[in-house]
Amino acid sequence: MNDNEKLIFIETAIKTLFNKEVPTLTPDLKLSDLGLDSLDIVELQMYYEDSINDDIVTDKPIVSVANLMAVMR
């Protein structure tokens, strides 16, 4: 999955999970700036894991679009 595909996936996931309109996503955008709290971010991560039928492991907090993109395959 290239970076553009990752951004599209994240945008679609946020719209699907949280029924939120999403501005143009950039890697430096903080997920909290989109109105997502820590539980929402975990739900977003789980949504991605479900889509790939695998778990992702990270020891770094996911607070930005770039952090989420970094763990996506």
Order of alpha helices (4+ residues) and beta strands (2+ residues): alpha-alpha-alpha
